[in-house]
Amino acid sequence: MIIPDLDDDLQATLRNLAARHRRSMEEARGILRQVLTQPQPPTPLGQRLVQRFRGVAMDAPLPARSLPRMPPQWDDQA
């Protein structure tokens, strides 16, 4: 696998991690597989929304709330 523009620090970290586990750089893919296949807990919706809209200015005024409308009365029509 070729990853273009891989950061030198990241590559050195991967190389050191492989050496620490007594693996060669060819076996580094095993480290990547192990890390990438671990189940990750889903990010809660609120956190995802905050991350997505961080930095977005909201200057628009919120509309005034009103009472909900009444549902139609279907039984009264003959």
N, CA, C and O atoms as a GROMACS GRO file, in nm:
protein
  312
    1MET      N    1   0.085  -0.116   0.000
    1MET     CA    2   0.000   0.000   0.000
    1MET      C    3   0.090   0.123   0.000
    1MET      O    4   0.188   0.129   0.074
    2ILE      N    5   0.056   0.218  -0.082
    2ILE     CA    6   0.131   0.342  -0.089
    2ILE      C    7   0.039   0.454  -0.044
    2ILE      O    8  -0.071   0.472  -0.096
    3ILE      N    9   0.086   0.529   0.055
    3ILE     CA   10   0.011   0.644   0.103
    3ILE      C   11   0.093   0.767   0.067
    3ILE      O   12   0.194   0.795   0.131
    4PRO      N   13   0.050   0.842  -0.034
    4PRO     CA   14   0.127   0.960  -0.075
    4PRO      C   15   0.123   1.068   0.032
    4PRO      O   16   0.025   1.083   0.105
    5ASP      N   17   0.231   1.143   0.040
    5ASP     CA   18   0.242   1.257   0.132
    5ASP      C   19   0.220   1.218   0.277
    5ASP      O   20   0.164   1.295   0.355
    6LEU      N   21   0.265   1.098   0.315
    6LEU     CA   22   0.255   1.055   0.454
    6LEU      C   23   0.352   1.138   0.536
    6LEU      O   24   0.470   1.147   0.503
    7ASP      N   25   0.304   1.199   0.640
    7ASP     CA   26   0.384   1.284   0.726
    7ASP      C   27   0.504   1.205   0.780
    7ASP      O   28   0.490   1.090   0.822
    8ASP      N   29   0.622   1.267   0.777
    8ASP     CA   30   0.744   1.200   0.823
    8ASP      C   31   0.733   1.161   0.970
    8ASP      O   32   0.781   1.054   1.009
    9ASP      N   33   0.671   1.246   1.052
    9ASP     CA   34   0.655   1.213   1.194
    9ASP      C   35   0.565   1.092   1.212
    9ASP      O   36   0.592   1.006   1.296
   10LEU      N   37   0.459   1.085   1.133
   10LEU     CA   38   0.367   0.971   1.141
   10LEU      C   39   0.437   0.843   1.096
   10LEU      O   40   0.420   0.737   1.156
   11GLN      N   41   0.515   0.853   0.990
   11GLN     CA   42   0.589   0.737   0.942
   11GLN      C   43   0.690   0.690   1.046
   11GLN      O   44   0.707   0.570   1.067
   12ALA      N   45   0.759   0.785   1.112
   12ALA     CA   46   0.855   0.749   1.217
   12ALA      C   47   0.785   0.685   1.336
   12ALA      O   48   0.836   0.590   1.395
   13THR      N   49   0.668   0.738   1.371
   13THR     CA   50   0.590   0.680   1.481
   13THR      C   51   0.549   0.538   1.449
   13THR      O   52   0.557   0.449   1.534
   14LEU      N   53   0.505   0.515   1.326
   14LEU     CA   54   0.466   0.380   1.284
   14LEU      C   55   0.585   0.286   1.285
   14LEU      O   56   0.574   0.172   1.328
   15ARG      N   57   0.700   0.334   1.237
   15ARG     CA   58   0.822   0.254   1.236
   15ARG      C   59   0.863   0.218   1.380
   15ARG      O   60   0.900   0.103   1.407
   16ASN      N   61   0.857   0.316   1.472
   16ASN     CA   62   0.892   0.290   1.612
   16ASN      C   63   0.794   0.194   1.678
   16ASN      O   64   0.834   0.107   1.756
   17LEU      N   65   0.667   0.209   1.646
   17LEU     CA   66   0.566   0.119   1.702
   17LEU      C   67   0.588  -0.023   1.652
   17LEU      O   68   0.574  -0.119   1.727
   18ALA      N   69   0.620  -0.035   1.525
   18ALA     CA   70   0.649  -0.168   1.470
   18ALA      C   71   0.771  -0.228   1.537
   18ALA      O   72   0.770  -0.347   1.571
   19ALA      N   73   0.876  -0.148   1.558
   19ALA     CA   74   0.997  -0.199   1.623
   19ALA      C   75   0.970  -0.238   1.768
   19ALA      O   76   1.023  -0.338   1.817
   20ARG      N   77   0.889  -0.160   1.836
   20ARG     CA   78   0.856  -0.190   1.975
   20ARG      C   79   0.785  -0.324   1.987
   20ARG      O   80   0.803  -0.396   2.086
   21HIS      N   81   0.704  -0.357   1.886
   21HIS     CA   82   0.634  -0.486   1.886
   21HIS      C   83   0.714  -0.592   1.811
   21HIS      O   84   0.663  -0.700   1.779
   22ARG      N   85   0.841  -0.560   1.784
   22ARG     CA   86   0.933  -0.650   1.714
   22ARG      C   87   0.876  -0.695   1.580
   22ARG      O   88   0.879  -0.812   1.544
   23ARG      N   89   0.826  -0.599   1.508
   23ARG     CA   90   0.774  -0.625   1.374
   23ARG      C   91   0.850  -0.541   1.274
   23ARG      O   92   0.903  -0.435   1.308
   24SER      N   93   0.856  -0.589   1.153
   24SER     CA   94   0.921  -0.513   1.046
   24SER      C   95   0.822  -0.412   0.990
   24SER      O   96   0.702  -0.416   1.021
   25MET      N   97   0.872  -0.322   0.907
   25MET     CA   98   0.782  -0.226   0.844
   25MET      C   99   0.682  -0.296   0.754
   25MET      O  100   0.570  -0.247   0.736
   26GLU      N  101   0.720  -0.411   0.697
   26GLU     CA  102   0.623  -0.486   0.616
   26GLU      C  103   0.508  -0.536   0.703
   26GLU      O  104   0.395  -0.549   0.656
   27GLU      N  105   0.537  -0.563   0.830
   27GLU     CA  106   0.432  -0.610   0.920
   27GLU      C  107   0.355  -0.494   0.984
   27GLU      O  108   0.261  -0.516   1.060
   28ALA      N  109   0.395  -0.373   0.951
   28ALA     CA  110   0.325  -0.257   1.007
   28ALA      C  111   0.180  -0.256   0.963
   28ALA      O  112   0.095  -0.201   1.034
   29ARG      N  113   0.150  -0.315   0.850
   29ARG     CA  114   0.010  -0.321   0.806
   29ARG      C  115  -0.074  -0.398   0.906
   29ARG      O  116  -0.194  -0.370   0.920
   30GLY      N  117  -0.013  -0.495   0.977
   30GLY     CA  118  -0.086  -0.565   1.083
   30GLY      C  119  -0.125  -0.471   1.196
   30GLY      O  120  -0.234  -0.481   1.252
   31ILE      N  121  -0.034  -0.378   1.228
   31ILE     CA  122  -0.066  -0.279   1.330
   31ILE      C  123  -0.180  -0.190   1.282
   31ILE      O  124  -0.274  -0.163   1.357
   32LEU      N  125  -0.172  -0.146   1.157
   32LEU     CA  126  -0.279  -0.064   1.102
   32LEU      C  127  -0.412  -0.139   1.102
   32LEU      O  128  -0.515  -0.083   1.138
   33ARG      N  129  -0.409  -0.266   1.061
   33ARG     CA  130  -0.531  -0.346   1.058
   33ARG      C  131  -0.590  -0.358   1.197
   33ARG      O  132  -0.711  -0.345   1.216
   34GLN      N  133  -0.503  -0.384   1.296
   34GLN     CA  134  -0.550  -0.400   1.433
   34GLN      C  135  -0.616  -0.272   1.484
   34GLN      O  136  -0.721  -0.277   1.547
   35VAL      N  137  -0.553  -0.160   1.457
   35VAL     CA  138  -0.607  -0.032   1.505
   35VAL      C  139  -0.735   0.006   1.430
   35VAL      O  140  -0.831   0.053   1.491
   36LEU      N  141  -0.735  -0.016   1.299
   36LEU     CA  142  -0.849   0.028   1.220
   36LEU      C  143  -0.970  -0.063   1.229
   36LEU      O  144  -1.081  -0.021   1.196
   37THR      N  145  -0.952  -0.186   1.272
   37THR     CA  146  -1.066  -0.278   1.282
   37THR      C  147  -1.126  -0.283   1.421
   37THR      O  148  -1.226  -0.352   1.442
   38GLN      N  149  -1.068  -0.211   1.517
   38GLN     CA  150  -1.127  -0.207   1.650
   38GLN      C  151  -1.256  -0.127   1.641
   38GLN      O  152  -1.257  -0.018   1.583
   39PRO      N  153  -1.362  -0.179   1.699
   39PRO     CA  154  -1.488  -0.105   1.692
   39PRO      C  155  -1.476   0.027   1.768
   39PRO      O  156  -1.427   0.032   1.880
   40GLN      N  157  -1.522   0.133   1.703
   40GLN     CA  158  -1.519   0.265   1.764
   40GLN      C  159  -1.660   0.298   1.810
   40GLN      O  160  -1.756   0.279   1.736
   41PRO      N  161  -1.673   0.349   1.934
   41PRO     CA  162  -1.808   0.387   1.978
   41PRO      C  163  -1.858   0.503   1.892
   41PRO      O  164  -1.781   0.592   1.858
   42PRO      N  165  -1.986   0.500   1.858
   42PRO     CA  166  -2.038   0.609   1.776
   42PRO      C  167  -2.034   0.741   1.852
   42PRO      O  168  -2.057   0.746   1.973
   43THR      N  169  -2.005   0.848   1.780
   43THR     CA  170  -2.006   0.980   1.839
   43THR      C  171  -2.150   1.025   1.857
   43THR      O  172  -2.230   1.016   1.763
   44PRO      N  173  -2.185   1.073   1.976
   44PRO     CA  174  -2.323   1.119   1.997
   44PRO      C  175  -2.361   1.230   1.899
   44PRO      O  176  -2.276   1.308   1.856
   45LEU      N  177  -2.488   1.235   1.865
   45LEU     CA  178  -2.538   1.329   1.766
   45LEU      C  179  -2.504   1.473   1.802
   45LEU      O  180  -2.463   1.551   1.716
   46GLY      N  181  -2.521   1.510   1.928
   46GLY     CA  182  -2.493   1.647   1.970
   46GLY      C  183  -2.348   1.685   1.943
   46GLY      O  184  -2.320   1.796   1.896
   47GLN      N  185  -2.255   1.595   1.973
   47GLN     CA  186  -2.113   1.623   1.948
   47GLN      C  187  -2.084   1.634   1.799
   47GLN      O  188  -2.005   1.719   1.758
   48ARG      N  189  -2.148   1.549   1.719
   48ARG     CA  190  -2.127   1.558   1.573
   48ARG      C  191  -2.178   1.690   1.518
   48ARG      O  192  -2.114   1.749   1.432
   49LEU      N  193  -2.293   1.736   1.568
   49LEU     CA  194  -2.347   1.864   1.522
   49LEU      C  195  -2.256   1.980   1.562
   49LEU      O  196  -2.233   2.071   1.482
   50VAL      N  197  -2.206   1.977   1.685
   50VAL     CA  198  -2.116   2.083   1.730
   50VAL      C  199  -1.991   2.085   1.644
   50VAL      O  200  -1.945   2.192   1.604
   51GLN      N  201  -1.934   1.967   1.615
   51GLN     CA  202  -1.814   1.961   1.532
   51GLN      C  203  -1.842   2.010   1.391
   51GLN      O  204  -1.760   2.082   1.333
   52ARG      N  205  -1.955   1.973   1.337
   52ARG     CA  206  -1.986   2.009   1.199
   52ARG      C  207  -2.008   2.160   1.182
   52ARG      O  208  -1.965   2.218   1.082
   53PHE      N  209  -2.074   2.222   1.277
   53PHE     CA  210  -2.111   2.362   1.262
   53PHE      C  211  -2.025   2.455   1.347
   53PHE      O  212  -2.060   2.572   1.366
   54ARG      N  213  -1.912   2.405   1.398
   54ARG     CA  214  -1.821   2.490   1.474
   54ARG      C  215  -1.771   2.602   1.383
   54ARG      O  216  -1.729   2.576   1.271
   55GLY      N  217  -1.775   2.722   1.430
   55GLY     CA  218  -1.727   2.835   1.352
   55GLY      C  219  -1.833   2.898   1.264
   55GLY      O  220  -1.805   2.999   1.199
   56VAL      N  221  -1.953   2.843   1.259
   56VAL     CA  222  -2.060   2.901   1.177
   56VAL      C  223  -2.133   3.003   1.264
   56VAL      O  224  -2.186   2.969   1.370
   57ALA      N  225  -2.136   3.127   1.218
   57ALA     CA  226  -2.204   3.232   1.294
   57ALA      C  227  -2.354   3.224   1.269
   57ALA      O  228  -2.398   3.202   1.156
   58MET      N  229  -2.430   3.240   1.374
   58MET     CA  230  -2.576   3.237   1.363
   58MET      C  231  -2.629   3.370   1.414
   58MET      O  232  -2.651   3.387   1.534
   59ASP      N  233  -2.651   3.463   1.322
   59ASP     CA  234  -2.699   3.595   1.360
   59ASP      C  235  -2.848   3.613   1.332
   59ASP      O  236  -2.904   3.716   1.368
   60ALA      N  237  -2.910   3.518   1.269
   60ALA     CA  238  -3.051   3.531   1.234
   60ALA      C  239  -3.136   3.518   1.360
   60ALA      O  240  -3.111   3.431   1.444
   61PRO      N  241  -3.237   3.604   1.375
   61PRO     CA  242  -3.324   3.592   1.493
   61PRO      C  243  -3.412   3.468   1.481
   61PRO      O  244  -3.454   3.429   1.372
   62LEU      N  245  -3.440   3.407   1.593
   62LEU     CA  246  -3.528   3.291   1.594
   62LEU      C  247  -3.673   3.338   1.586
   62LEU      O  248  -3.707   3.438   1.648
   63PRO      N  249  -3.758   3.268   1.512
   63PRO     CA  250  -3.899   3.309   1.503
   63PRO      C  251  -3.968   3.290   1.637
   63PRO      O  252  -3.932   3.203   1.717
   64ALA      N  253  -4.069   3.373   1.661
   64ALA     CA  254  -4.146   3.361   1.784
   64ALA      C  255  -4.225   3.231   1.783
   64ALA      O  256  -4.271   3.186   1.678
   65ARG      N  257  -4.238   3.173   1.898
   65ARG     CA  258  -4.317   3.049   1.909
   65ARG      C  259  -4.465   3.082   1.912
   65ARG      O  260  -4.506   3.186   1.962
   66SER      N  261  -4.543   2.991   1.858
   66SER     CA  262  -4.688   3.008   1.862
   66SER      C  263  -4.750   2.875   1.904
   66SER      O  264  -4.685   2.771   1.907
   67LEU      N  265  -4.878   2.883   1.936
   67LEU     CA  266  -4.948   2.761   1.975
   67LEU      C  267  -4.962   2.669   1.854
   67LEU      O  268  -4.973   2.717   1.741
   68PRO      N  269  -4.962   2.539   1.875
   68PRO     CA  270  -4.981   2.448   1.762
   68PRO      C  271  -5.123   2.462   1.707
   68PRO      O  272  -5.216   2.492   1.782
   69ARG      N  273  -5.138   2.441   1.578
   69ARG     CA  274  -5.271   2.453   1.519
   69ARG      C  275  -5.356   2.333   1.560
   69ARG      O  276  -5.304   2.228   1.596
   70MET      N  277  -5.485   2.351   1.552
   70MET     CA  278  -5.579   2.245   1.590
   70MET      C  279  -5.587   2.143   1.478
   70MET      O  280  -5.586   2.179   1.360
   71PRO      N  281  -5.595   2.016   1.513
   71PRO     CA  282  -5.609   1.914   1.409
   71PRO      C  283  -5.747   1.921   1.345
   71PRO      O  284  -5.842   1.966   1.410
   72PRO      N  285  -5.762   1.878   1.221
   72PRO     CA  286  -5.893   1.884   1.156
   72PRO      C  287  -5.993   1.791   1.224
   72PRO      O  288  -5.957   1.686   1.277
   73GLN      N  289  -6.116   1.831   1.220
   73GLN     CA  290  -6.226   1.751   1.276
   73GLN      C  291  -6.293   1.676   1.164
   73GLN      O  292  -6.384   1.730   1.100
   74TRP      N  293  -6.253   1.556   1.137
   74TRP     CA  294  -6.304   1.479   1.025
   74TRP      C  295  -6.443   1.423   1.050
   74TRP      O  296  -6.518   1.397   0.956
   75ASP      N  297  -6.479   1.405   1.177
   75ASP     CA  298  -6.609   1.345   1.210
   75ASP      C  299  -6.725   1.440   1.188
   75ASP      O  300  -6.837   1.395   1.166
   76ASP      N  301  -6.702   1.572   1.191
   76ASP     CA  302  -6.811   1.670   1.180
   76ASP      C  303  -6.861   1.685   1.036
   76ASP      O  304  -6.971   1.735   1.017
   77GLN      N  305  -6.787   1.646   0.939
   77GLN     CA  306  -6.826   1.664   0.799
   77GLN      C  307  -6.909   1.544   0.754
   77GLN      O  308  -6.869   1.430   0.772
   78ALA      N  309  -7.024   1.572   0.696
   78ALA     CA  310  -7.112   1.461   0.654
   78ALA      C  311  -7.119   1.452   0.506
   78ALA      O  312  -7.188   1.365   0.453
   0.00000   0.00000   0.00000
